[in-house]
Amino acid sequence: MLNHWGYRFLSIGTALAYVETDLENYRKATNGSIAGHGTSTLDPDHITAKFIEAKCDEILGLIEDDDDLGVIPENIEILKGRIITSRHQKPHHLELYTNDLLADVRRIHNDFRMILSKRWFYSLRSDQSKFYGKPELFGDVVAKKFPAAVKDIERAGNCFALGEPTACVLHLNRAMEIAIRRLARKLKITVLATDSMGAVLGKMTDPIKNMDDRTTAQKRKKEKWAECRTNLYHVKMAWRDPGAHGTTSYDDKEARDILKRVGDFMQQLATLL
């Protein structure tokens, strides 16, 4: 997902940079020449070789099937395999030349940079990230009472976090349609697809007004339904005119307000179902 990709690719790039730096330091320490094989070879049992092997394992553990990293996973496997194979050969039978290893690592690193140059990453501020990837954005009760709305609620949060307020409101509209249908069944009223929230509010008036209120429990239930109608009114006021169905644009402030109002409405309605 969004943050997952960023973390993994940063970790892969960091591991490759560590391997390259460690090999370069080792070559300097062993007086290896800059060109050709030189005199610098890497003992497969040396701490540097073991460090490279460990970093290869780390990188392979971070790579997933859908990363589209081309031959990089295969080349990492080959680099790791060279060290392991050399370790099990007779002395000097298969030497590891530092320059060769450095060339391989730099080729992998450059390939990785090229792939990253063609990708875009989106960074979320902390106040945005709390809305992203939250299927239970409005709480557990709403998720359980309105399972058909969970995906749209999550996507509404995602769109808000990614700076797409109008798309956020459109997903909230889909979630509200599901909530209104449940409300209509409970109050035994008919709500048409073309009905605005104002029309729904009007249809709610008589069923709530005519509810029994002779007992304390009945009074409390009637009060809660009146509160539900008030919450829907607040959604309507924040929404301006949801009957526009996609012809209205919203800014971040408006989308945040609608997100809160819809959340309040669905959370309270969930207690009545």
C-alpha positions in Angstrom: 0.0 0.0 0.0 0.9 3.6 0.0 3.2 3.8 3.0 4.3 0.2 2.6 5.8 0.8 -0.8 7.7 3.9 0.4 9.2 2.1 3.4 10.2 -1.0 1.4 11.9 0.9 -1.4 13.7 3.2 1.0 15.0 0.2 2.9 16.1 -1.6 -0.3 18.0 1.5 -1.5 19.6 2.0 1.9 20.7 -1.7 2.0 22.3 -1.4 -1.5 24.1 1.8 -0.4 25.5 0.1 2.7 26.8 -2.8 0.6 28.4 -0.5 -1.9 30.0 1.6 0.9 31.2 -1.4 2.8 32.8 -2.9 -0.3 34.5 0.3 -1.3 36.0 0.7 2.2 37.2 -2.9 2.1 38.8 -2.4 -1.3 40.7 0.7 0.0 41.7 -1.2 3.2 43.2 -4.0 1.1 44.9 -1.7 -1.5 42.7 -2.8 -4.4 43.2 -1.0 -7.7 40.5 1.1 -9.2 40.6 -0.6 -12.6 41.0 -4.3 -13.4 41.0 -7.1 -10.9 43.9 -5.6 -9.0 45.1 -7.4 -5.9 42.0 -7.1 -3.7 40.0 -10.2 -3.2 37.3 -10.9 -0.6 37.5 -13.8 1.7 34.0 -15.4 1.7 34.3 -15.9 5.5 35.3 -12.2 6.1 32.8 -10.0 8.0 32.3 -7.9 4.9 31.2 -11.0 2.9 28.8 -12.0 5.6 27.5 -8.5 5.8 26.8 -8.5 2.0 25.0 -11.9 2.3 22.9 -10.6 5.2 21.9 -7.5 3.2 21.0 -9.6 0.2 18.7 -11.6 2.5 17.2 -8.3 3.8 16.6 -7.0 0.3 15.0 -10.2 -0.9 12.7 -10.2 2.2 11.5 -6.7 1.3 10.8 -7.5 -2.4 7.3 -8.6 -3.3 6.0 -10.3 -6.4 4.2 -7.1 -7.7 7.1 -4.7 -7.3 8.1 -4.9 -11.0 11.8 -4.6 -10.2 12.9 -6.4 -13.4 16.0 -8.5 -13.0 17.0 -6.9 -9.6 15.7 -9.9 -7.5 17.5 -12.3 -9.7 20.8 -10.3 -9.6 20.6 -10.1 -5.8 20.2 -13.9 -5.7 23.3 -14.3 -8.0 25.4 -11.9 -5.8 24.4 -13.9 -2.7 25.1 -17.2 -4.5 28.6 -16.1 -5.5 29.6 -15.6 -1.9 28.0 -18.9 -0.7 29.5 -20.8 -3.6 33.0 -19.4 -3.0 32.8 -20.2 0.7 32.3 -23.9 -0.2 35.1 -24.1 -2.8 38.7 -25.1 -2.1 40.9 -22.2 -1.3 41.6 -19.9 -4.3 39.5 -22.1 -6.6 36.9 -19.4 -7.1 38.2 -16.0 -5.9 35.9 -13.1 -5.2 37.5 -10.0 -6.7 36.4 -6.9 -4.9 36.2 -4.8 -8.1 33.9 -7.4 -9.7 31.6 -7.4 -6.7 31.5 -3.6 -6.6 30.7 -3.5 -10.3 27.8 -5.9 -9.7 26.4 -4.0 -6.7 26.7 -0.6 -8.5 24.9 -2.1 -11.6 22.1 -3.3 -9.3 22.0 0.0 -7.5 21.8 2.0 -10.8 19.1 -0.3 -12.1 17.1 0.3 -8.9 17.5 4.1 -9.2 16.3 4.0 -12.8 13.2 2.1 -11.7 12.5 4.5 -8.9 12.9 7.5 -11.2 9.8 6.2 -13.1 7.6 5.9 -9.9 5.8 8.4 -7.9 5.5 8.4 -4.1 3.0 10.3 -2.1 3.9 11.5 1.4 1.1 12.0 3.9 1.2 14.4 6.8 0.4 12.9 10.2 -3.0 14.7 10.2 -3.8 13.1 6.8 -2.5 9.6 7.5 -5.1 9.0 10.2 -7.7 9.0 7.5 -5.9 6.6 5.1 -6.5 2.9 5.0 -9.2 2.9 7.7 -12.2 0.6 6.8 -13.5 1.3 10.3 -13.0 5.0 10.0 -16.4 5.6 11.7 -15.9 2.9 14.3 -16.5 -0.8 14.8 -20.3 -0.4 15.3 -20.8 1.4 12.0 -18.7 -1.2 10.2 -20.8 -4.0 11.6 -24.2 -2.4 11.0 -23.3 -1.1 7.5 -21.0 -3.7 6.0 -22.0 -2.7 2.4 -20.7 0.8 3.1 -17.3 -0.1 4.6 -15.4 0.1 1.3 -16.8 3.5 0.4 -16.1 4.8 3.9 -12.5 3.6 3.6 -12.2 5.2 0.2 -13.7 8.4 1.4 -11.0 8.6 4.0 -8.3 7.7 1.4 -9.5 10.4 -1.0 -9.5 13.0 1.8 -6.0 12.0 2.9 -4.7 12.2 -0.7 -6.1 15.7 -1.3 -9.1 14.7 -3.3 -12.0 16.3 -1.4 -14.7 16.0 -4.1 -13.9 12.3 -4.6 -14.2 11.9 -0.8 -17.7 13.4 -0.8 -18.8 11.2 -3.7 -17.8 8.1 -1.8 -19.6 9.5 1.3 -22.7 9.9 -0.9 -22.6 6.2 -1.7 -22.2 5.3 2.0 -25.1 7.7 2.8 -27.4 6.0 0.2 -26.8 2.7 2.1 -27.5 4.3 5.4 -30.7 6.0 4.2 -32.0 2.7 2.8 -31.6 1.1 6.2 -33.2 4.1 7.9 -36.2 3.9 5.5 -36.8 0.2 6.2 -36.6 0.9 10.0 -39.1 3.8 9.8 -41.2 2.1 7.1 -41.0 5.0 4.7 -40.4 5.0 1.0 -37.3 6.8 -0.2 -36.8 7.2 -3.9 -33.3 7.4 -5.6 -34.2 10.9 -6.7 -35.1 12.1 -3.2 -32.9 14.8 -1.8 -32.0 14.8 1.9 -34.6 17.5 2.4 -37.2 15.1 1.1 -36.0 12.3 3.3 -36.1 14.7 6.3 -39.7 15.5 5.4 -40.7 11.8 5.2 -39.1 11.1 8.6 -41.2 13.7 10.4 -44.6 11.9 10.8 -43.2 8.4 11.7 -41.1 10.0 14.5 -43.9 12.3 15.6 -46.3 9.4 15.8 -44.1 7.1 17.9 -45.4 6.0 21.2 -43.9 7.9 24.1 -46.0 6.6 27.1 -43.1 4.9 28.8 -39.6 6.1 29.6 -38.1 3.6 27.1 -40.5 4.8 24.4 -39.7 8.4 25.1 -36.0 7.7 24.9 -36.4 5.8 21.6 -38.4 8.7 20.2 -35.8 11.2 21.4 -33.0 9.2 19.7 -34.9 9.2 16.4 -35.4 12.9 16.7 -31.7 13.2 17.3 -31.1 11.0 14.2 -33.2 13.4 12.1 -31.2 16.4 13.5 -27.9 14.7 12.6 -29.2 14.1 9.0 -30.2 17.8 8.9 -26.6 18.7 9.8 -25.3 16.4 7.0 -27.6 18.2 4.6 -26.4 21.6 5.7 -22.8 20.7 5.4 -23.4 19.0 2.0 -25.0 22.1 0.4 -27.0 20.1 -2.2 -26.1 16.4 -2.5 -28.9 16.1 -5.1 -26.4 17.6 -7.6 -24.9 14.1 -7.9 -21.4 14.8 -9.0 -21.9 18.3 -10.4 -20.6 20.1 -7.3 -17.0 20.4 -6.2 -15.8 20.6 -2.6 -12.6 21.9 -0.9 -10.7 20.3 2.0 -12.6 22.2 4.7 -16.0 21.3 3.3 -15.0 17.6 2.8 -13.7 17.4 6.4 -16.9 18.9 7.7 -19.1 16.5 5.6 -16.9 13.6 6.7 -17.5 14.4 10.4 -21.2 15.0 9.9 -21.7 11.7 8.0 -19.7 9.9 10.7 -21.8 11.4 13.5 -25.0 10.5 11.6 -24.0 6.9 10.8 -22.7 6.3 14.3 -25.9 7.4 15.9 -28.2 5.7 13.4 -26.3 2.4 14.0 -27.5 2.5 17.6 -31.1 2.5 16.4 -30.9 -0.5 14.0 
